[in-house]
Amino acid sequence: MYTPGDLVVVNDTCPLPYFIGKTALVIANMGMDSTDHSHGWYYRLEFHDGKYHIFTHKELTLLSKGRKQ
C-alpha cells in the first residue's frame, strides 16, 4: 500500500506516453473500492508539472513496476 509522501517513478515502458519517465508524489489515499477486495485502493498523485491524477493500486503498480521510492 502506498502512503502520502511516497515518490512514484513511472517507468520508461509505460504504455501511456503521457506519463513515461515522470515522477509523482502520493498526495492522498482516497479510500478503497468496496467491490474490489484485492488492491482496490485509490490514490491521488501530484506530478512534477503540478497536475493531479487518480490511480488505483493496480494501475499504479503497473505504471511504476512496483517501484516505490
N, C-alpha and C positions, 0 to 999 in steps of 0.2 A: 504494500500500500504506500502511496506517495503522501507526503505531508507538506503543508505550506512551507515554502522556503527551499524546497528541493529544486535543484537545477536539472533540467532535462535537455539533452543534446540530441537533436534529430539527426539520424544517420544519413549518409550520402546515398543510400539505396532506397530511400523513402519513395513510395510510389506516387506521392503528391508533390510535384515540382515546387509548388509554392513554399513548402516547409523544409526542403533539403538544406542541410547544413545550419539551420537556425538553432538558437538556444532560447530557452524559456524558463521562467520561474513558475512553480506551482504556487498560485495565489490563494486558492481555497479548495477544500474538499467539499463538493456541493451535495454530497449525500449518496445514498445507494438506490439503485433501481430495484424496486420490490419484486420485479418479475425476473430478474437475473441474479441468482444467488451465487454465481461463480464470477467473482471480479466485476460486479455490477456498479462499481463506484464511478462517480463523475467528478472531474477536476477542472477548475478554471485556471488557465495558464496565461501569463503575460509574456509576449515575445519581445525580443530586443528592440523591435521597431515601435513598441508601445501598443500593439494590437492584442486583443484578448480573444481566446478561443476556448471552447469547452470540449473535452475529450473524455471518453470512457477509459477505464483502466486498461482494457484490452487494446484499444486504439493507441493509447499512449505507449504501451509496451511494444507494439508493432512498429510504431514510428521511431522509437528510440532504441529498439532492440534490447529493451530491458535495462538500458544504461541509465542509472540514477546516480547523479554526482553528489 
